[in-house]
Amino acid sequence: MALFCFLLVHCFIVFVRSQLHSETHHEGSTSTASVLCSAECNQQLQNRLETIEAAVRTIVSAVSSQTDDLFAPIKEIFRQDSSVRSILSFNSTSSTIASTKNSTFKINSVPLAQENSHGNQPAAETAVDNLKGAVKCSLAHLVDINTTDYINASNSSADAAVVASLFNESLEITWPILSAECMKFSSGVWIRVYQQSPEVDYKLQPETSLYIPQKCLKKNFETSYSIVLLPSSSNEKKNSCAFSLARNLIQCRAYDIEIIPNFQSLRGKTLRTEIVVPPKIKKNDEADLKSLISVAAPNNSLMLNWEDNSGCAPQLTSFTLKIFQDGIVDEVERPNMTVTIPRSCLKRSTNEDNLFSLVLPAEPANQLTCPIEWKPLDRCRKYKLGMSSQYSGTWNGPSSSWEIFTEQGWSNYTTDSRNFMWKCPRKHFSCTGHYGDHGCLSSDHHYVCNGQNYECNHRKDEEYCDQSVCNKDGFRCGRQCVPKELVRDGKYDCLDGSDEDGYITNVKCEQLTNPSGHFTSEIFSKPTTEIHPERISDAVRKTIVLISVQPNHQIWLSFDKFTTVINRDFLKVYDGPYSTSPLLLSHSGPTKPSSVRSSSNELFVEFPSHYDINYNKVEGSYTSVNSTDESFKPGCGGYLNGEGTISTPNYLSDNDIADCYWLIGTRQSDDLILLQMDQSDIRHPTAAFFSSRAYPEMIAMTKQVYDGWGTDGLVLYDTKSTETQQKMVVYSINNKMMVHFKPPKIKENHMSYWDVFKISTPKCKNYLEGTSGTIKSPNYPMPYPHLTDCRWTISVKPGSKVRLLFAFFETQQGADFISVYDGPTVNEKLLLTESGSVPTPFVVNSSTNQVLVRFTSNGDISLSGFLAVYLSL
């Protein structure tokens, strides 16, 4: 026992000396240490030496008091050492108090045989155990101590994870409790917080430590301690456990944080972490830090450009890119790819330090200077990207997100490896070799896989000749056997191209994001080779359009023109952002499909394109509307862009159909809309719903027409209004019109149709001033043109009024109208609206100094029109 104590003391003295030597060496030299070490630092060293001296005195006195002969050799060694003899001369009955500024360690030196009245362990032995415990805990990271409660002492660096976080300029530090046994020897911790600097500058930084006594540490369950350091300006003097930082931490600066456990003034293993102070961000400003500028994905590569708005761009270490496929928008969901890219791989702008760019190529092998493992994105597919920047091990910047669609263009036919096969029938190929053009040969021809190498260029006829491949679930094409994984992969491996039958390899895709727009199939140049009739369908290319509009909106899609080969080339519309979304429409043939409406803000449309317009012609238009919870019913309303036909719903066929709306628009803002009943329906009395007098039973279906796309627009037609229900035509005022059908009280199995025409006469607008003048219909006295909307705005002096004198008036009854408004717009009071042959002359007087005269005509009958003069009153 005593021998162990003696050896322990000597080891401990050697350890203390090595510690002092290490600290002196750390500061550069002995003289440097004395200069740079603060007063608090020197006091801590002095306290430590006093504690060690008191412990050694107690141990020497305890050993010397033993009468057993076993201790005789040790006592002799004590007598030979002058330092130990001075300890022996010390009064063994006195009390030695070892006191430090931050902790107190009390030792009572009494004979070991003496015990106190409570039967506790002798005081000297307790002092020895305390010293042993403190030494053991301070050296726990250097030696393998066999204690059951010490957590992985041999791997303490992995478990000793310090966590530091900032809030309101306060620094919270949490560190683990490694041993429950060492807790009873712990008297607190030293904490160091200092700014990171280059190695050459580190030696010049004075070591300033903040001491935190054990009573001020917050215990988190049984696993860790924590402490909060307040800003330097905080005034917490009344609280003895309120500790402040020496100076406030500066944003975007990197700091080292050290935690040094204190075991009765003996330092344990230093625990370290680092922190980068993030910028001060208000909650409302977080969106400004989402820094992606642009994302593009051409030809399977990925290009990113972004601006680091954090203000900490120099501290950027890396960024993480998460890629979510096919509309997975919740970032909690597992991404299909996560790539971490170090700063060294980023390209920085020469003019702006916070502008970065990155290109991930389609071929990872091209990344020689910065190899990044990633899988190129699939073509014509929607992805969501999530990007977050890392500035240290403890702070990540806010996440930015971006949705992309991997666009792709067609390749040239001259480089199409299958071009040479199109002049031959199916299951045949064209092979040009040393023997010249052999024409169209069957894929079973004896030239294929005959062991020769001169029949076809590039020896294509001698590839994939291993018949065992076919026996292993391969694909047989004539005499060739292609591995299963090469079938329908977008490349032609069989000579006859049959491994890609039914798979269109040449695809063009784009994304449309405007609130409304237009798309069309493209006519490409005819292949240079003559196409065999069996190969006409192989010359088809696919066009894919992803329509993405603003959130909380839906999409109305209609087709202006449509022609495809029936039952062969199909238009398909999917209700979502990709081809696996629910199918809304599948159509082929010479007739236009009906309008469809999405349930969300995205539609995925795919259709064929051909070099011959006689095979394929697809033109579509779309617009976005506010979302509604009502499900889409085919035939219940729709969208029409330009000219076409709209229909009333067949309410008898579907009792669930409620109100239906048609949205009609034109591409040019100056164009107008003419709506009139289909003339073919005039033969059917049940369809002539424009005349309430002739067919009162049809009034059960309410029909309303509005100028614009809302019910708050001007009512142009209403079956409930006696002023408008006699009209056979309806003219819009602007380039948008909405038709509203309400369910009838008496349902009947009939649908009626309205024809929609575009009126494009932007130059037929006139502005007249003066005391008098003349206005007349175009071409007067000759017949006026069809589909006309002409307007005359007449202005006289303020305070005056306008008098119109009509000298001639003859238009098509119920179709071509002359309207006069008491002001410069159609929103003013209507003074006159007439059609047909009206007796002249007659006068119209205004109540203001301006009037608007509007003349509209449809496309049926043209007459002479009108002639009028105006005067200022």
C-alpha positions, 0 to 999 in steps of 0.5 A: 500500500505505502509503496504504491503511494510512494511510487504514485507521488513520484509519478505525480511529481514527474507529471506536474513538472512535465505539465509545467514544462509543456506549458512553458514550451507552449508559450515559447520560453520560460521568459515568454510564459511569465510575460504572457501568462496573466495574473490569474494564470500564475495564481492557478499554477501557484494553487496547484503547487500548494495542493500538490505539496500538501498532498505529498506532506500527508502521504510522507507523514502517513508512511513514516508513522508506520511501525511495520518493518515493511516500511523500514526501507522507505523510511531510510529513503526519506531520511536521505532526501533533505526535502523529505526530512523537512516534511518529517520535521513538520508537526504531524498533529497540525492541520494543513489547509490547501486553499486555492482561489477557486477550490479548497482541498482540506487534509487532516494529517493524523496517524493512520491508526486513529479514526474519528468518532463516527467510524469513518475512514482515517483522514490521512487515508481519505486524503490519499484516496482523494489525491489518487482519484484526482490524479486518476481523473486528470490522467484518464485520457492518457492511461487505461483505467479499469473503472466500470463507469468510465465511458470508453476512456481509451476512445475519449476523443470520440465521445468528448463532443463539445456542442456550442450554440449562439442565441441573442449573443449568448454562448451556450456550451454543452460537454459530456460527463465521461465518468460518474466516479470522477464527478465527486473529484470535480471542482469546476472547469476552465473555459477558453474562447478565442478567435481562430488565427494562423498558426504563426499568430497563435503563439502570440495569443495570451492564455486567458481562462475563465474559471467556472466552479462546480456549483455553477454548472448545469447538469443535463440529466446524467450525461452532460454539463452546460453553461451559458456565457452572457454578452460582455455588456450584460450586467449580472453582478448580483448573480455569482454564477453569471459569467460573461464573455471577455468580448462579444463574438463577431459575426462570420468569425471562427472561434475555438472553444476549449473546456478543461475539467478541473479535478481539485486544481488538476487539469483533465483532458482539454475538450475542444470544438469550433464555431463560426458566428452566423450573421444576425438575421431577422426572421423576415429576412431569411428568404433573402439568404436563399441564394440560388440564382439559376439552375439549368439541366441541359443534356443530363448535366447540371449547372448551378449559379448562386449568391452567398448572401450570408455575409460569411462567404470567406468562411464557406467550407462546402455545400450539400446538394439534395435532389428530389425526383418526380415532384417529391416536394417535402424535404423531410422525404428521403432524396434520391441523391445527396452530394456534398461538394467541397469549396475547392470544387466551386468556381468563384466570380473574379469580380464578386467574392460571394458569387459561385457557380458549379457544373456537374457534367454528364460524364463524371470521368471528366471531373479530374480536378474535383471528382464528385460521384453523382448520377446524371439526371434523367431527361424530361423529368422534374426535380427539386433541388435543395442546397445548404451551405456549410460554414463550420461543423456547427453552423449551416446556412439557410436552405435554398430550393429550386425546381427544374425540368431537365430539358433536351433538344432533338439530335440531327437526323444526319447523325442518327444511327438508325437513319440508314435502316429506314429505307428497308422494311422491318426486320431488315437492314442496309449494310454497305461493305467491301462488296458495295451496297447489298440493299435491304437484307434480312436480319437472318441473312447468312452475312450476319454472324458468319465470322467474316469482317468485311460485309458491314462497316465497323463490323456491326454484323459480327457483334452480339453473336453469342447465342448463349446470351439468348439462352440467358433471357436475352433478346434475339434479333435475327442471328444476333443476341442482345443482352436484356439490359440493352433493349429499349435503352435509347441506343440501337444495338441490333442491325435491324433496330428491333431492340428499340421498336416502339421506343422513341429515342429522339425526344424534345422537352421544355417547360412553360411557366407563364400564367398562359401560353401556347405550344405546337408540334414542330415540323423537322426536316425529312431524313435524307434517305428514302423511308419505307412505308413500314418505317413511317412510324419510326420517323416520329419524334416525341415532344414533351411539355411540362406546364407549371404555373403559379401555386394555388392555381389550376390549368385549363388546356385546349387544342387549337389544331389537332391531327395525328395518325389514328390509333398510332400516334397519341396525345397524352395529358397527365395530371401532374408534373411527370409521366406517372401522374394520373392520365387525364386524356389520351387521344388520336385521330383527325378531331380535336380533343375536348378541354381538360383542367388540372387538379394542381398547378402542373400538367405533363403533356406528350405528343408526336412530331413528324417531318410531314404535316399530314401525319402530325399537327398539334397546337395547344393553348393553356391558361391558369385559373384560381384553384377550386375544390370542384372536380373536373367534369369533361364537357362542363366548360373549358378554355378556348384560345382564339376561334372554335366552338363551345357547347352547353353541357348535357345535364341529362347525361350527368346529374352531378354537373353543376355550374359550368364555365367557358373561358374564351380569350385571344392571343393579341390584346387588341383582338375581340371575340364574337360569340354566336349560335351555331347555324346548324342548330337553328334547324332544331327548335329545342336548341334555339335558346336565344328566343325566349318567346318562341321557346319558353321551356329553354329558359330553364337553362340560365346562360350568362356572358361576361366581359372578362373572366370573372362574374364581376365583369360587365354582363354582355348577355343574360337569359333573365334579361329582356334587353339581351335575350333577343340577341343572336350574337354577343361581342366582347369589349376586351379580349376575354369573355366568360360564358356561364351555364347553370343547370336547367330546371327541366333537364333534357338530352340535348347539347347546343353549340356556340361558334367563337370568332376572332375579330382583329381590326386594331386600326379601326379606332378613330379619335375626332375633335372639333365642332362638327364632322362626319362618321360612316361605316367602312367602305360606305356606301359599299357593303361593310366588311365581315368581323369588324369592330370600329370605334369613333371617340368624339370630343367637343369643347368642355361645357358643350354637348354632342348631337349625332344626326344619322342620315342612313342606317342599314345593317343585318338585323340582330347581328350587326349593331351600332351603339352610342355611349354617353362618354368616351368608353363602353362603361358609360350610359348606353344612348343607342343600340340598333340593328337592321333598317332604321328610318332616317334621319334621327338624332341622338344627343349626349349629356357630356362633351364626349360620345363613343360610337361603336360598329360591330359586324359578324361574318354573315351578311354585309350591307351598306352600313350607316352615315352620320354627322355630329355637331357641337351644341 
